[in-house]
Amino acid sequence: MNLRLLLPLIAATALLGLLFVGLGMNSRDLPSPLVGKPAPAFSLEALEDAQRIVTEQDFIGEVSLVNVWATWCSTCRSEKPLLMELARGGIPIHAFNYRDERDAALRYLDVSGNPYQTVAFDPRGDAGIDWGVYATPETYVLDADGVIRYKRIGPLSRQLLLDEVLPLVEKLRDEQQRNEARRVAQS
């Protein structure tokens, strides 16, 4: 067979194979290279107060969730009752308002409630890119030192919270308490 015909055929077959494999993957199962690493640095205006600057340091100090949301995201609205429940249950939640309009986001939180302790306003998605945001909503679990320990692409569900998120939060809180007790004992 002619080499000129064979090379394009091999290239096309390889490309179709990659496309087939890629289409079969669930984007929610994509591993995040950030899990196990410190939360990326950022400096953004607070959603509620453009004069106040929010950084990754505002998300650090206790085990917490970081939620990426937008008013135009229908699945963000569907997971909101669960976030409200978590906040009422004492789980700190911080957020990025992602590629949104400030006035729309403020109205949304005013009408539907605000589960977030801190909201960083990311209208261009700059911090989202650094955090590896694929789509909204996304949720991260940070340990007390600000290390990303979990990432969820897509909405949270009650079952996912029970099976994955809440057990991890409890484990990390226990680790934090043991570490603090060790520090006190060593002083």
C-alpha positions in Angstrom: 0.0 0.0 0.0 1.2 3.5 -0.8 2.7 5.3 2.3 1.0 8.5 1.3 -2.4 6.9 1.8 -1.5 4.9 4.9 -0.3 7.8 7.0 -3.5 9.9 6.8 -5.5 6.7 7.5 -3.4 6.0 10.6 -3.7 9.6 11.8 -7.5 9.6 11.2 -7.9 6.3 13.1 -5.9 7.6 16.0 -7.9 10.8 16.2 -11.2 8.9 16.0 -10.0 6.6 18.8 -9.1 9.6 21.1 -12.5 11.2 20.3 -14.3 8.0 21.2 -12.5 7.6 24.5 -13.0 11.3 25.3 -16.7 11.2 24.7 -17.0 8.2 26.9 -15.5 10.0 29.9 -17.6 11.7 32.5 -16.2 15.2 33.1 -17.2 14.8 36.8 -14.7 12.0 37.1 -11.8 14.0 35.8 -9.1 14.1 38.4 -8.1 17.5 39.6 -4.3 18.2 39.7 -5.1 20.6 42.6 -6.3 18.0 45.0 -3.6 17.6 47.7 -2.1 21.1 46.9 -2.6 24.5 48.5 -5.5 26.5 47.3 -4.3 28.8 44.5 -3.7 32.4 45.4 -6.1 35.1 44.2 -7.1 38.7 45.0 -10.6 39.7 44.1 -13.2 42.2 45.3 -15.8 40.9 47.7 -19.2 40.5 46.1 -20.9 42.5 48.8 -18.3 45.3 49.0 -16.1 46.2 46.1 -13.8 48.1 48.4 -12.9 44.9 50.3 -10.4 42.5 48.8 -10.8 38.8 49.3 -7.8 36.4 49.0 -7.3 32.7 49.5 -6.4 33.5 53.1 -10.0 34.4 53.8 -10.9 30.7 53.0 -8.2 29.3 55.3 -8.2 28.5 59.1 -10.9 25.9 59.4 -12.2 23.0 57.4 -14.6 24.5 54.8 -16.2 24.3 51.5 -15.6 26.6 48.5 -18.5 26.7 46.1 -18.3 28.2 42.6 -21.7 29.5 41.4 -23.4 32.0 39.1 -27.0 33.4 38.8 -27.2 32.1 35.2 -26.5 28.5 36.4 -29.7 26.5 36.8 -27.9 23.6 38.6 -26.4 26.1 41.0 -29.9 27.1 42.0 -30.9 23.4 42.4 -28.1 22.7 44.9 -28.6 25.9 46.9 -31.0 24.4 49.4 -28.3 21.8 50.3 -25.8 24.6 50.8 -28.2 26.5 53.0 -28.7 23.3 55.1 -24.9 22.8 55.4 -24.4 26.4 56.5 -27.2 26.1 59.1 -25.4 22.9 60.3 -22.2 24.8 61.0 -20.1 24.1 57.9 -18.3 27.2 56.7 -18.9 27.8 53.0 -16.9 30.4 50.9 -17.6 31.1 47.3 -16.6 32.5 44.0 -19.4 34.2 42.1 -18.2 33.2 38.7 -18.5 35.2 35.4 -21.6 36.9 36.7 -23.1 40.4 37.1 -22.6 41.9 40.6 -26.2 43.3 40.8 -27.8 40.1 39.7 -25.7 38.1 42.2 -26.6 40.4 45.1 -30.3 40.3 44.2 -30.2 36.5 44.0 -28.6 36.2 47.4 -31.0 38.8 48.9 -34.0 36.9 47.6 -32.9 33.3 48.1 -30.6 33.5 51.1 -26.9 33.5 51.5 -25.1 30.4 52.8 -21.6 31.9 52.2 -19.3 33.4 54.8 -17.2 35.0 52.1 -18.0 35.6 48.4 -15.2 36.6 46.0 -16.5 38.3 42.9 -14.8 36.8 39.8 -16.6 38.4 36.8 -13.9 37.4 34.2 -13.3 34.0 35.7 -9.6 34.7 36.4 -9.4 33.0 39.7 -11.7 30.2 38.4 -9.1 29.4 35.7 -6.4 29.2 38.4 -8.6 26.9 40.5 -9.3 24.7 37.5 -13.0 25.5 37.2 -14.5 23.5 34.3 -18.1 24.6 34.8 -20.5 25.8 37.5 -21.3 24.6 40.0 -18.1 23.2 41.5 -17.4 22.5 45.1 -14.1 22.1 46.9 -13.3 20.9 50.4 -10.3 22.7 52.0 -8.6 21.5 55.1 -7.7 24.1 57.8 -4.3 24.8 56.2 -5.9 25.6 52.9 -5.1 22.4 51.1 -7.7 21.3 48.5 -8.7 17.8 49.6 -11.7 17.2 47.3 -13.2 18.7 44.2 -16.7 18.0 42.8 -17.6 19.2 39.3 -21.4 19.6 39.0 -24.1 20.0 41.6 -24.0 18.4 45.0 -26.7 15.9 46.0 -27.8 14.8 49.4 -26.4 11.3 48.7 -23.0 12.7 47.6 -22.9 14.8 50.7 -23.7 11.8 52.9 -21.3 9.4 51.1 -18.3 11.7 50.3 -18.3 15.3 51.5 -19.6 15.1 55.1 -17.4 12.1 56.0 -14.3 13.9 54.6 -15.2 17.1 56.5 -15.5 15.1 59.8 -12.2 13.4 59.1 -10.5 16.7 58.4 -12.0 18.3 61.5 -10.7 15.4 63.6 -7.3 15.8 62.1 -7.3 19.5 62.8 -8.3 18.9 66.5 -5.5 16.3 66.9 -3.0 18.7 65.4 -4.1 21.5 67.6 -3.9 19.2 70.7 -0.4 18.2 69.7 0.7 21.8 69.3 -0.7 22.7 72.8 1.0 19.7 74.4 4.3 20.7 72.8 4.2 24.3 74.1 
